[in-house]
Amino acid sequence: DPVVTDPVVTDPVVTEPVVTDPSASPIANYDKVLAAYFPEWGIYGRDYQLADVPADELTHLIYAFADLNAAGEMTLFDSYAATEKRFSAEESVTGEADQWYYPPEDPRSEQTIWGNFNQLALLKEANPHLTLSIAVGGWTLSDHFSTVTSTQAGRDTFSDSIVEFLTTYQVFDGIDFDWEYPGGGGESGNSASPNDGANYALLMTDVRAKLDDLGSELGRTYEISIASPGGLDKIANFNLAGLAPSVDFFNVMTYDFHGTWEDTTGHQAAFTGDPVGYDIETSVDAYLNAGVAPEQIVLGAPLYTRAWSGVADGGDGGYNEASSGAAPGTYEAGNYDYKDLLSQINAGAGWDLYWDDNAQASYVYNAGQDIFSSFETTTSIALKAEWADAMGLGGMMFWDLSNDATDSPDSLISAAFRSMVLEEDMAEIQSDSSLPDPIIVGGDGEIGPLPL
């Protein structure tokens, strides 16, 4: 178990990166959350490295995922990626390649933590404003949460292992819990119980106390965040009122409201107007009504699409139409990376861009391929960012970094940064996009602002 056998290495930084002057970076003085998840597996087939992260546009970087094993211990999922892999100069944050061997007189010969965690340390060195968190769980690693948290002994084991993990890997400033989901509704085979919500709150109370003690011991402050659901069915089991006192903020997954598990096309992250409440406005209202403070609500947005095939136009570009199944997608059926769909649209491959002014949501339709895809644009993100700010919410979050059109005028994270941090308006952000003007359906025929 690499979590318990690796020696404590508090300074894995091996080179001198260029350190950004914190006072010169607008994000350094931003007092809300602009967070994004980095997928551990992104370094492989997707070739998305920590060197590619737009750290100067983020306040928080969340590394996904650590695992929770059946014994109740937080452990590394891919120890090679996390702590062992050596990166080439091209892949490295510093531009200097990691070596497998250093001479004994070189202090790096004693270093035991490499991989992504070492790259995180280098990234933090160059961007001191950046808060680094480790996410535990996720869709495929939530098997044991219910069983582990069902007893005080299990909660003690889990919380103690978190302390041990953060003591061993001191690059992290906090932990993000991603239990999908208390009370059920996650991956088939996950344990679940009607008592999950109550037990989750008990766990958070324990973790908060232990991380406060660890912070006092190490002279630092640890953050706790929770990736939490956007759908009312899952919110009902989440015990928001019990969790809120122990956590700094909730990364609300206000997306995946609709997808190819349904036979009819829909918006995956609409702002309003869903007949059964699968929209942002309804979700945020549920959090506020549960007593969660506005500043604890971080609005989530997807950097991927939900796409259906076999869809007829129906007069509104395929919206709310029957489908024959999932569109091909980028890496899996039904999902295109945002940057992939963007390149297809810009290649003139028959895509028409729409804006549903009733739902306040973007989508595209390809009549030649009979494909409908719900996705975000810089316009929709700028509008959501403006709304979140006007509502006094805690900020915005994105899943996941590897899908964005980084370093382009169409970057969705950049759109949020420009709106929230630089305070640019939606029209200015929209004008820089490479996308054509959308066909507006419904509403008053004009885009924005979102209603408060």
Buried (B, 14 or more C-beta within 10 A) or exposed (E): EBBEEBEEBEEBBBEEBEEBEEEEBBBBEBEBBBBBBBBBBBBEEBEBBBBBBBBBBBBBBBBBBBBBBEEBBBBBBBBEBBBBBEBEEEBBBBEBEBEEEBEEEEEBEEBBBBBBBBBBBBBBBBBEBBBBBBBBBBEEBBBBBBBBBBEEEBBBBBBBBBBBBBEBBBBBBBBBBBBBBBBBBBEEEBBBBEBBBBBBBBBBBBBBEBBEEBBEEEEEEBBBBBBBBBBBBBBBBBBBEBBBEBBBBBBBBBBBBBBBEEEEBBBBBBBBBBEEBBBBBBBBEBBBEBEBEEBBBBBBBBBBBBBBBBBBBBEBBBBBBEBEEBBEBBEEEBBBBBBBBBBBBBEEEBBBBBBBBBBBBBBBBBBEBBBBBBBBBBBBBBBBBBBBBEBEBBBBBBBBBBBBBBEBBBBBBBBBBBBBBBEBEBEEBBEBBEBEEBEBBBBEEEBBBBEE
